[in-house]
Amino acid sequence: MSNAVPLRTTPDVPVDLIDQLPIGVAVIGADGHWQRANPALGALLGVDAGMLAGRVAHHDLLPGLSARIDAALARLPEDADLHDVPVTLAAGDSGPQRHLRATLRPLAGTAGALLQLHDGSAQQALEAQQETLAFGISHELRAPVRAVEQFARRLLAQEGDPDRGREYLKRIQHAAGQAGGLIDALLETMRASRPSRPPTPVDIGMLGEWVGVELQEADPGRPSDIRVTPDLWAWGDEHALKQMLGKLLHNAWKFSAHREVIRIELDGTRVGDRLQLEVRDQGRGFDMRYAERLFVPFRRLHGADDGAGHGLGLAIAQQLARAQGGHIRVHSTPDVGTTFFIDLPAAPDEDAPGP
């Protein structure tokens, strides 16, 4: 049975239906040249769809699939035999890898084929998040729960030693706090990748000062110098951006705790329609050979004695940045400090308050 897709046009319909489709679609001739592509496909591939006509575009844009597309086109008008094939696009400067699914079918009555692409990244991200939550529940949460059980049993068994009893109670309280903090972080992980509220101009400088005050109030006995550049305007969800800055500044604070004075700087500049932020500290730093672990849930570069927590904070920050159309990268030097570079959409000129 033929899998050819009939391509019909209706004179009464004034719009081009292919251009209205929410999935990426391209019409490819038997010689491999693309005859047309719709805007949804251009958005998936990060190019202007109007520039693809007349090119053998899959050679440049889909290198991992191009040989199979060529082989399928050579078999026309028979079944192209490409159905829901996974395609991975390399990570760009401002985002992660993209995971697409491709199907190629012959077009009935023509010497061409219809290529369909849809984005499977959301499904893959959901599956990865489910694995993260399962790991957190089965491994990370098990340790504090076991500690509560162990010291509660010792407390019940001990007699006549109130000092030891108080020590057991302190350990139970600490373990319960660990478990509660991990549960909160797992919930944050689940929520971080949800669609954001409608974007508005966001004063990053104000949010940075707000977070800085919260850190100083939580640890009032520690000398600190937090400097925030004013008039840094992003375009996004204010609540999510404050949460992201909170994770980054808290990370800088805890890994600078060994210094006599905690020094943190937040500044940035606008480049075109993007806001380039930097969060700098003079903390412990780390070896850049292990930088890829930094945004992976539960992959810690330091031990608990050096300030490491549950290992979810920076992973959540990256999720929040991506949900705002941005990205975080990092550079660090051991015993010198760390700089986080945050790329975000800038507030449109007409929305950003003037001086």
N, C-alpha and C positions, 0 to 999 in steps of 0.2 A: 504494500500500500504506500502510495506517495505521501511524503510529509510536506509537499509544496504548499506555500501560503499564498492564497489568491490575493492580489493587490487590486482593490477596486476604488474607484473614485465616484463621487456622487455630485453632479453638477449643482444640485440645490444647496450643497454645504459649502459656505464661502471660506472656511478655514481649512488649513492643511492639517489633517488629523494626525499624521506622523509627528508633526512638530508639537502637538498637544499631548502626546503620550508621556506618562510619568517615568517610563523605563527608557534606557538608552537604546536607540535603533539606528542602524545604518543599512543602506542598500549598496551592495557590492557587486560589481560586474564580474563576469566569468574570468576576465583578465586580471582581476585583483584590485582594479581601481575603484575607489569609493565614489559612488555617484551622488550620494547625499547622506547627511547625518543630522539627527535632530538635536535640539538644545540640551535635552537631558543627557544624551551621550557625551556631548561636549563637556558638560559639567562633571560627569564621572571621570573623564580623562584629563580634565584641567586645561582644555583648549577651546578655541573658538570653533564651534561646529561648522560654521560657514567656510572655514579654511581647509576642510578635509576633502572636499570634492575634487576629483581628478588626481588624487594621490593614492598610492598603495599604503594607506595610513597604518594598517595593522603591523607593518614591518617596524615602524618607529614606536608606535604607542602600545602595542601588545606583543612584545618580542617573544614572550614565553609561549604564545599561542599562534604566532604567525605561520609556522610550518604546518600546523594542523589545518589552519584556515586555507592555506594554499592547496593542500592536498584535497580538502573537501571541495574547493572550487573546481579543481581539475576533474572531479567526478560528476560535475553537473551534466545533465539535469537530474541525476540520481539523487538519492537521499544524501545530504551533506554529512550526516552522522556526527554532529556535534551537539550534544544535548546537556545543558547545565554543567558545563566544564568549569572548574575553578580557575581563576586567574588572579595572581597577586601582583599588584603594582608596587614598585619600590617606594620607600618613604621619601617625601619631599622635605624641603628645608623647614616647613612649618607644620608638619603633620606626620602621622604614622603611616604604615603600610595600608593599602586599600585591598580588600578582598572582594573580588567581583565574581559573578557567574555568567558564563557566555553560552549562547545557543545560536547555531547557524542553520537556517533552513532554506531550501530552494524556493524561489518565487515562481508561482505557476504562470506559464505563458511568457516567461522572460528568460534571458540567459544570465540571470543573476541570482543573488541570494540575499536573505534578510538576516543581519547580525543583530542579536539582542543582548544587551548587557544590563544586569541589575546588581546593585550594591549589596553584598552579603556581609559587609563589615559590621553592621549593627547586630546581626545574628551571632557572628563570631565573638564580638565584644560581650554579648550577653552570656554566651557559653563560657568565656574566660572568667567573667564575673562570678558565675555560678561555681566554677572550680575554685576561685579564690575564697568564696564564702564557705564552701565545703571544707577546704583546707583549714581555714581559720577556726571553724567550729570543731573539727575533728582533731586538730593538732594544737593550735595555739591556745584555745580555750580550755583544753584538757588539763594543762599544767596548773593554772591557778585553782581550778575546781578540785584537782587531786590534792593540792596543798591545803585547801579548806578542810577537806575530809580528813587528811592525815593529822593536822594539828588539832582539829576538834576531837578526834579520837584520843590523842595524847592528853588533851585537857580533861577529858572525862576520866582517864585512867590515873592521872597524877593525884596525889593526896599530900596535904600538909606543906606545900611549897608555893605560897602565893606569888612569889617573884617569877617562878617558872610559868605559873598559870597566866600571869599578865603577858609574859613574852609570847606564849602560844596565842593569846588573844590578839596581840599586835600582828602576828604573822597571818592569822586568819583575816584580820581587817585588811592587811596589805594585799593578800591574794584575792579577796573579794573585790577590792578596788581595781586590781588588774583585770579581773574578769569583766567588771562593769565597763571599764574603759575600752576593752576590746570589743564588747558588744556594741558600744556607741560607735566605734570606728567602723565596724562591719556595716552598721546601718548607714553611716556616711558614705561608705564605698558604694552601697546600693543606690543611694540617691544622687551621687555626684554626676553620673552619666545621664540622668534624666533631662528631658528638654528644659531649657531655661525659660524664665519669664521673658516677655517682650523686651528687647534691648532699649536702654536709655543711656544718656551721657552719665558717666560715673567718674567721680573725683577720686582718683587713685591716691593722691596725696592725703586727702582727708581720711580715707580708709586706713592708710599706712600709719598715720598719727594715732588713730583710734586703736588699732591693734597694738601699737607701741605702748600706749598708756595701759592697756589691759595687761601686757606682759610685766610692766614695771609695778603695777598694783598687786599682781600675783606674787611677786618676789621683791618686796620693797627694800629689803636689806642689801640688795646687790647693786653696786654702782653701775650705771649704764649710760651710754651716749647713743641715742637713736636719732638719726638725721634723715628727714624726708623732704624731697624736693616738691614744692607746690606746683599746681597747675598741670598735673598729668591727667589727661582726660581720656578714658577708655569708653568703648561702646559695648554694653553688655548688661548682665544681670548683677545689680549691686550686691545682693546677698551672696551670690556665688563668688564674686570677685573678692569680697571681704573674707569669705571662708578660705579661698585660695591663698590670699596674702597672709592670713592667720597661720596656715600650715608652714609657709616659707619662713616667716619671721620667727615663729616658735622654734623651728628647726635651727635657725641661726642662733637664737638665744640659748638653747640647751647645749649646743656644741661649742659655745663660747664661755660656758660657766666656769671653766678653769682659769680664765683671764681675770686680772684684777679689775678691769673695767670691760663690760660687754659693749662692743662697738658694732653697730649695724647701720648700713646706709641703704636707702631706697631712692633711686633716681631713674631718670629715663629721658627719652626724646622721641619726638614724632618723626617718622620716616614715611612720607607719602600718606597712605591711609592706614598705616600701622603704628602702634605704640610699642616702642622697644624699652622695656623696663629692666633694671638690674637690682638685685638684692645682694649686697656684699656683707660679709662678716670677716672677723679675724679669729675664727675658731679653729677647731682641730684639723679641718680639711680631711682629704682622703686621696688615695692613689687613683689617678684617672684610669688606670687599667681596669678598675672595677666599676666605672661610672655607669655601665649599662644596667647594673643591679639596682641603682638608686630609686628608680620609679617602679620597680617590680614589688608587688605586695609581699611582705614578710621577709624580704631579702635585706638584711641589715649589714652595714659596713662597719659598725662599731658594736661593742658589747654594752650591757646594761650599765656598767660602772662608768662608761664614757658618755652616757646620756641617751643611749638608744632606747626606743620605746617598743611599740607593737609592730612597727615596720609598715604601717599603712599611710602615714601622714603625707609623704611626698607622692605616693601613688594616687591618693585622693586629689592632691593639688594638680597633678598632671591631668587627671580626668576632668577636673573643673575647668582648667585652661582650655582643653580641647572642646568641651561643651560650649565654650564662648567663642570658638573659632580661632583659638590660639594654640600655643605650644610652649613648653619649658625645656631648656637645656641647661647644662651646668659645666663649670670649670672649677677645679680645686687643686690646691697644693698642700700637702701634709704640713701641719704645724704653722701654716701661713694664713689659710682661710679659704672660703668658698664663695663663688659668685653664681647666682642663678640668673639666667637670661630669660625673660618672659616676653613673648611676642603676642600681642593682642590687637584686635581691631581698634582703631582710634575713633573717637567721637567725630562725626561729620563736622566740618568747619562751621556750618550754620548752627550746630547744636552746642558746640563747646563754648563756654562763657569766655568773653574776651578779657584782656587785662583791666 
